[in-house]
Structures are given as structure tokens and as C-alpha cells.
Amino acid sequence: MTKVTSVLRLHYKEYVENFKWAFERGCQWSNMGGVEGTLDDGLTKFKDNFNPTINEFIGEFDIPVYPIMYRLTQKAYKILKSKHM
């Protein structure tokens, strides 16, 4: 195992220890936070290692106050996201 791999695996240990702590105190479930709608990003793949149950809720809504700025920022977000994948 390389040094980088061992550092990355610390996240797994942290989650496991947090789960143990919570379950020892009577918790029935634990929330690891949300996931993107596509379920194919790196964070979702990481969370998938813990055999999650994904609960789908209505979600969040964006109500643009400035529609033109909203469209511009959404386009910029998509461009930036595509460059980092």
C-alpha cells in the first residue's frame, strides 16, 4: 500500500469509527449527506462502499431572482464541472 493510498483510507476508518460511536449510543441509522442526481460521481462511489440506503426526497428548488444571472452561472458551473472530470 502506498503512502497516498493509506492516507485516503483514513476516511474509511473515520466513517467506521463515527458509525460505531453512534450505534453504541442507540442510533438506528446514520446520514452521510446527500448525493448527486446521477449517482456516478466519485463521492457516491465512495459512499457506496458502506452499502447505503438512498432515500429520495423532493429536493431543493432554485428560484432565480435575476434570471439572466442564474442562466449564466448555471452555464459556467457546467463548464467548470466538465473541465474537472
DSSP file (Angstrom, degrees, kcal/mol; ACC not computed):
  #  RESIDUE AA STRUCTURE BP1 BP2  ACC     N-H-->O    O-->H-N    N-H-->O    O-->H-N    TCO  KAPPA ALPHA  PHI   PSI    X-CA   Y-CA   Z-CA
    1    1 A M              0   0    0      0, 0.0     2,-0.1     0, 0.0     0, 0.0   0.000 360.0 360.0 360.0 130.9    0.0    0.0    0.0
    2    2 A T     >  -     0   0    0      1,-0.1     4,-2.4     4,-0.0     5,-0.2  -0.314 360.0-109.1 -79.2 166.3    1.4    3.4   -1.0
    3    3 A K  H  > S+     0   0    0      1,-0.2     4,-2.0     2,-0.2     5,-0.2   0.900 120.5  51.1 -61.6 -40.9    1.5    6.4    1.3
    4    4 A V  H  > S+     0   0    0      1,-0.2     4,-2.4     2,-0.2    -1,-0.2   0.927 110.1  49.4 -62.7 -45.2   -1.2    8.1   -0.7
    5    5 A T  H  > S+     0   0    0      1,-0.2     4,-2.0     2,-0.2    -2,-0.2   0.906 110.2  50.4 -61.6 -42.2   -3.5    5.0   -0.6
    6    6 A S  H  < S+     0   0    0     -4,-2.4     4,-0.5     1,-0.2    -1,-0.2   0.871 110.4  49.7 -66.7 -35.0   -3.0    4.7    3.2
    7    7 A V  H >< S+     0   0    0     -4,-2.0     3,-1.1     1,-0.2     4,-0.4   0.915 110.2  50.8 -67.1 -42.1   -3.9    8.4    3.7
    8    8 A L  H >< S+     0   0    0     -4,-2.4     3,-1.2     1,-0.3     4,-0.5   0.859 104.1  58.6 -64.0 -34.2   -7.0    8.0    1.5
    9    9 A R  T 3X S+     0   0    0     -4,-2.0     4,-1.7     1,-0.3     3,-0.3   0.641  85.3  79.4 -72.2 -12.8   -8.1    5.0    3.5
   10   10 A L  H <> S+     0   0    0     -3,-1.1     4,-2.5    -4,-0.5    -1,-0.3   0.838  85.9  60.9 -60.9 -31.6   -8.1    7.1    6.7
   11   11 A H  H <> S+     0   0    0     -3,-1.2     4,-2.3    -4,-0.4    -1,-0.2   0.901 102.0  51.5 -61.6 -40.5  -11.5    8.5    5.6
   12   12 A Y  H  > S+     0   0    0     -4,-0.5     4,-2.6    -3,-0.3    -1,-0.2   0.940 110.1  48.5 -60.9 -46.8  -12.9    5.0    5.7
   13   13 A K  H  X S+     0   0    0     -4,-1.7     4,-2.8     1,-0.2     5,-0.2   0.896 109.4  53.3 -61.4 -40.8  -11.7    4.5    9.2
   14   14 A E  H  X S+     0   0    0     -4,-2.5     4,-2.3     2,-0.2    -1,-0.2   0.930 110.8  45.9 -61.5 -45.3  -13.1    7.8   10.3
   15   15 A Y  H  X S+     0   0    0     -4,-2.3     4,-2.7     2,-0.2    -2,-0.2   0.937 113.1  49.7 -62.0 -46.3  -16.6    6.9    8.9
   16   16 A V  H  X S+     0   0    0     -4,-2.6     4,-2.6     1,-0.2    -2,-0.2   0.917 111.8  48.0 -60.8 -44.1  -16.4    3.5   10.6
   17   17 A E  H  X S+     0   0    0     -4,-2.8     4,-2.5     2,-0.2    -1,-0.2   0.897 112.1  49.5 -64.8 -39.8  -15.4    4.9   13.9
   18   18 A N  H  X S+     0   0    0     -4,-2.3     4,-2.3    -5,-0.2    -2,-0.2   0.904 111.3  49.6 -65.0 -40.6  -18.2    7.5   13.7
   19   19 A F  H  X S+     0   0    0     -4,-2.7     4,-2.9     2,-0.2     5,-0.3   0.936 111.1  49.2 -62.7 -46.3  -20.7    4.8   12.9
   20   20 A K  H  X S+     0   0    0     -4,-2.6     4,-2.5     1,-0.2    -2,-0.2   0.935 111.1  49.9 -57.6 -47.7  -19.6    2.7   15.8
   21   21 A W  H  X S+     0   0    0     -4,-2.5     4,-0.7     1,-0.2    -1,-0.2   0.918 114.3  44.6 -58.1 -45.4  -19.8    5.6   18.2
   22   22 A A  H ><>S+     0   0    0     -4,-2.3     5,-2.1     1,-0.2     3,-0.8   0.923 113.8  48.0 -67.0 -45.0  -23.3    6.5   17.0
   23   23 A F  H ><5S+     0   0    0     -4,-2.9     3,-1.5     1,-0.3    -1,-0.2   0.830 105.2  59.2 -69.0 -31.8  -24.6    2.9   17.0
   24   24 A E  H 3<5S+     0   0    0     -4,-2.5    -1,-0.3     1,-0.3    -2,-0.2   0.755 105.2  52.2 -64.4 -23.0  -23.2    2.3   20.5
   25   25 A R  T <<5S-     0   0    0     -3,-0.8    -1,-0.3    -4,-0.7    -2,-0.2   0.207 130.6 -92.3-100.0  13.5  -25.4    5.1   21.7
   26   26 A G  T < 5 +     0   0    0     -3,-1.5    -3,-0.2     1,-0.3    -2,-0.1   0.500  69.2 154.6  96.3   4.5  -28.6    3.7   20.1
   27   27 A C      < -     0   0    0     -5,-2.1    -1,-0.3     1,-0.1     3,-0.1  -0.433  29.4-160.8 -66.7 139.5  -28.7    5.3   16.7
   28   28 A Q  S    S+     0   0    0      1,-0.2     2,-0.3    -2,-0.1    -1,-0.1   0.730  71.8   3.1 -90.3 -27.1  -30.6    3.2   14.2
   29   29 A W        -     0   0    0     -7,-0.1     2,-0.4     2,-0.0    -1,-0.2  -0.953  63.4-139.1-152.8 167.4  -29.1    4.9   11.1
   30   30 A S        -     0   0    0     -2,-0.3     2,-0.5    -3,-0.1   -11,-0.0  -0.986  13.3-136.2-135.7 144.7  -26.5    7.4   10.0
   31   31 A N        -     0   0    0     -2,-0.4     3,-0.1     1,-0.1    -2,-0.0  -0.890  13.4-175.1-105.6 124.0  -26.6   10.1    7.4
   32   32 A M        -     0   0    0     -2,-0.5    -1,-0.1     1,-0.4     2,-0.1   0.267  53.6-102.3 -96.4  10.1  -23.6   10.6    5.2
   33   33 A G        -     0   0    0      2,-0.0    -1,-0.4     0, 0.0     0, 0.0  -0.285  53.8 -43.5  92.7 176.5  -25.0   13.6    3.4
   34   34 A G        -     0   0    0     -3,-0.1     2,-0.3    -2,-0.1    20,-0.0  -0.110  45.2-142.1 -78.4 173.7  -26.6   13.9    0.0
   35   35 A V        -     0   0    0      9,-0.0    -1,-0.0     8,-0.0    -2,-0.0  -0.924  27.2 -98.0-131.1 157.1  -25.7   12.5   -3.4
   36   36 A E    >   -     0   0    0     -2,-0.3     3,-0.7     1,-0.1     5,-0.1  -0.314  38.6-110.1 -68.7 160.5  -25.8   14.0   -6.9
   37   37 A G  T 3  S+     0   0    0      1,-0.2    -1,-0.1     2,-0.1    -2,-0.0   0.720 113.7  56.3 -66.4 -22.4  -28.8   13.0   -9.0
   38   38 A T  T 3  S-     0   0    0      1,-0.0    -1,-0.2     0, 0.0    -2,-0.0   0.726  87.6-148.4 -86.2 -21.0  -26.7   10.9  -11.4
   39   39 A L  S <  S+     0   0    0     -3,-0.7    -2,-0.1     1,-0.1    -1,-0.0   0.710  72.6  96.4  60.6  24.8  -25.2    8.6   -8.7
   40   40 A D        +     0   0    0      4,-0.0     2,-0.1     5,-0.0    -1,-0.1   0.208  51.9 109.4-125.8  16.7  -22.0    8.2  -10.7
   41   41 A D  S  > S-     0   0    0     -5,-0.1     4,-2.0     1,-0.1     5,-0.2  -0.413  80.9-103.3 -88.2 170.4  -19.7   10.7   -9.2
   42   42 A G  H  > S+     0   0    0      1,-0.2     4,-2.2     2,-0.2     5,-0.1   0.862 117.9  53.3 -62.2 -39.9  -16.7    9.9   -7.0
   43   43 A L  H  > S+     0   0    0      1,-0.2     4,-2.5     2,-0.2    -1,-0.2   0.904 109.2  48.8 -65.4 -40.4  -18.3   10.8   -3.7
   44   44 A T  H  > S+     0   0    0      2,-0.2     4,-1.9     1,-0.2    -1,-0.2   0.894 109.9  52.4 -65.1 -39.3  -21.2    8.5   -4.4
   45   45 A K  H  X S+     0   0    0     -4,-2.0     4,-0.5     2,-0.2    -2,-0.2   0.887 109.9  49.5 -63.7 -38.0  -18.8    5.7   -5.4
   46   46 A F  H >< S+     0   0    0     -4,-2.2     3,-1.4     1,-0.2    -2,-0.2   0.946 111.9  47.0 -63.2 -48.4  -17.0    6.2   -2.0
   47   47 A K  H >< S+     0   0    0     -4,-2.5     3,-2.0     1,-0.3    -2,-0.2   0.797  99.1  70.3 -64.8 -27.9  -20.3    6.1   -0.1
   48   48 A D  H >< S+     0   0    0     -4,-1.9     3,-1.6     1,-0.3    -1,-0.3   0.748  83.8  71.3 -62.0 -23.2  -21.3    3.0   -2.0
   49   49 A N  T << S+     0   0    0     -3,-1.4    -1,-0.3    -4,-0.5    -2,-0.2   0.666  92.9  57.3 -65.4 -15.9  -18.6    1.1   -0.1
   50   50 A F  T <  S-     0   0    0     -3,-2.0    -1,-0.3    -4,-0.2    -2,-0.2   0.207 112.7-117.3-101.4  14.2  -20.8    1.4    3.0
   51   51 A N    <   -     0   0    0     -3,-1.6    -3,-0.1     1,-0.1    -2,-0.1   0.949  46.8-164.2  52.3  60.2  -23.8   -0.3    1.5
   52   52 A P        -     0   0    0      0, 0.0     2,-0.5     0, 0.0    -1,-0.1  -0.274  23.7-136.6 -78.1 159.3  -26.1    2.7    1.8
   53   53 A T        -     0   0    0      2,-0.0     2,-0.7    -2,-0.0    -2,-0.0  -0.980  24.4-146.1-106.7 121.9  -29.8    3.0    1.5
   54   54 A I        -     0   0    0     -2,-0.5     2,-0.6     2,-0.0   -20,-0.0  -0.808   9.0-160.6 -96.5 119.7  -30.6    6.1   -0.6
   55   55 A N        -     0   0    0     -2,-0.7     2,-0.5     0, 0.0    -2,-0.0  -0.871  10.6-146.2 -99.3 124.1  -33.7    7.9    0.4
   56   56 A E        -     0   0    0     -2,-0.6     2,-0.2     2,-0.0    -2,-0.0  -0.789  19.6-178.7 -96.0 128.7  -35.1   10.2   -2.3
   57   57 A F        -     0   0    0     -2,-0.5     3,-0.1     1,-0.0     0, 0.0  -0.652  46.0 -92.7-115.3 174.5  -36.7   13.4   -1.2
   58   58 A I        -     0   0    0     -2,-0.2     2,-0.2     1,-0.2    -1,-0.0   0.887  66.3-148.7 -56.6 -41.1  -38.4   16.2   -3.2
   59   59 A G        -     0   0    0      2,-0.0     2,-0.3    -3,-0.0    -1,-0.2  -0.598  21.9 -48.5 106.0-166.9  -35.1   18.1   -3.3
   60   60 A E        -     0   0    0     -2,-0.2     2,-0.4    -3,-0.1    -3,-0.0  -0.741  44.1-144.8-109.0 158.3  -34.2   21.7   -3.4
   61   61 A F        -     0   0    0     -2,-0.3     2,-0.6     2,-0.0    -2,-0.0  -0.969   2.9-147.0-125.4 137.8  -35.6   24.4   -5.6
   62   62 A D        -     0   0    0     -2,-0.4    -2,-0.0     2,-0.0     0, 0.0  -0.912   9.9-170.8-102.2 123.5  -33.8   27.4   -7.1
   63   63 A I        -     0   0    0     -2,-0.6     2,-0.2     0, 0.0    -2,-0.0  -0.878  20.7-143.1-112.6  97.4  -36.0   30.4   -7.5
   64   64 A P        -     0   0    0      0, 0.0     4,-0.0     0, 0.0    -2,-0.0  -0.399  19.1-172.6 -68.0 126.8  -33.9   32.8   -9.6
   65   65 A V  S    S+     0   0    0      1,-0.3     0, 0.0    -2,-0.2     0, 0.0   0.839  90.4  33.8 -81.2 -36.8  -34.2   36.4   -8.6
   66   66 A Y  S  > S-     0   0    0      1,-0.1     4,-2.5     2,-0.0    -1,-0.3  -0.849  76.1-169.4-118.6  91.6  -32.2   37.5  -11.6
   67   67 A P  H  > S+     0   0    0      0, 0.0     4,-2.3     0, 0.0     5,-0.2   0.823  84.2  51.3 -54.5 -38.3  -33.0   35.0  -14.4
   68   68 A I  H  > S+     0   0    0      2,-0.2     4,-2.1     1,-0.2     5,-0.2   0.939 112.5  45.4 -66.4 -45.9  -30.2   36.1  -16.7
   69   69 A M  H  > S+     0   0    0     -3,-0.3     4,-2.7     1,-0.2     5,-0.2   0.873 111.1  55.0 -63.9 -37.1  -27.5   35.8  -14.0
   70   70 A Y  H  X S+     0   0    0     -4,-2.5     4,-2.3     2,-0.2    -2,-0.2   0.944 108.6  46.6 -61.2 -48.2  -29.0   32.5  -13.0
   71   71 A R  H  X S+     0   0    0     -4,-2.3     4,-2.1     1,-0.2    -2,-0.2   0.897 113.1  50.3 -62.2 -40.3  -28.6   31.1  -16.5
   72   72 A L  H  X S+     0   0    0     -4,-2.1     4,-2.5     1,-0.2    -2,-0.2   0.927 111.7  46.6 -64.4 -45.1  -25.1   32.5  -16.8
   73   73 A T  H  X S+     0   0    0     -4,-2.7     4,-2.3     1,-0.2    -1,-0.2   0.868 111.2  52.3 -68.2 -34.5  -24.0   30.9  -13.5
   74   74 A Q  H  X S+     0   0    0     -4,-2.3     4,-2.0    -5,-0.2    -1,-0.2   0.906 111.2  47.1 -65.6 -40.4  -25.6   27.6  -14.4
   75   75 A K  H  X S+     0   0    0     -4,-2.1     4,-2.1     2,-0.2    -2,-0.2   0.919 112.5  49.3 -65.8 -43.9  -23.7   27.6  -17.7
   76   76 A A  H  X S+     0   0    0     -4,-2.5     4,-2.7     1,-0.2     5,-0.2   0.895 109.5  52.9 -62.4 -40.5  -20.4   28.5  -16.0
   77   77 A Y  H  X S+     0   0    0     -4,-2.3     4,-2.7     1,-0.2    -1,-0.2   0.921 108.9  48.8 -60.8 -45.5  -20.9   25.8  -13.4
   78   78 A K  H  X S+     0   0    0     -4,-2.0     4,-2.1     2,-0.2    -1,-0.2   0.897 112.2  49.0 -62.8 -40.5  -21.4   23.1  -16.1
   79   79 A I  H  X S+     0   0    0     -4,-2.1     4,-1.5     2,-0.2    -2,-0.2   0.946 113.8  45.2 -65.1 -48.0  -18.3   24.3  -18.0
   80   80 A L  H  X S+     0   0    0     -4,-2.7     4,-1.0     1,-0.2    -2,-0.2   0.899 112.7  51.2 -62.6 -40.9  -16.2   24.2  -14.8
   81   81 A K  H >< S+     0   0    0     -4,-2.7     3,-0.5     1,-0.2    -1,-0.2   0.898 108.0  51.9 -64.7 -40.0  -17.5   20.8  -13.7
   82   82 A S  H >< S+     0   0    0     -4,-2.1     3,-0.7     1,-0.2    -1,-0.2   0.813 106.8  54.1 -67.6 -28.9  -16.8   19.3  -17.1
   83   83 A K  H 3< S+     0   0    0     -4,-1.5    -1,-0.2     1,-0.2    -2,-0.2   0.731 108.2  49.7 -76.0 -21.6  -13.2   20.5  -17.0
   84   84 A H  T <<        0   0    0     -4,-1.0    -1,-0.2    -3,-0.5    -2,-0.2   0.258 360.0 360.0-101.5  11.2  -12.6   18.9  -13.6
   85   85 A M    <         0   0    0     -3,-0.7    -1,-0.2    -4,-0.2    -2,-0.1   0.416 360.0 360.0-105.3 360.0  -14.0   15.4  -14.5
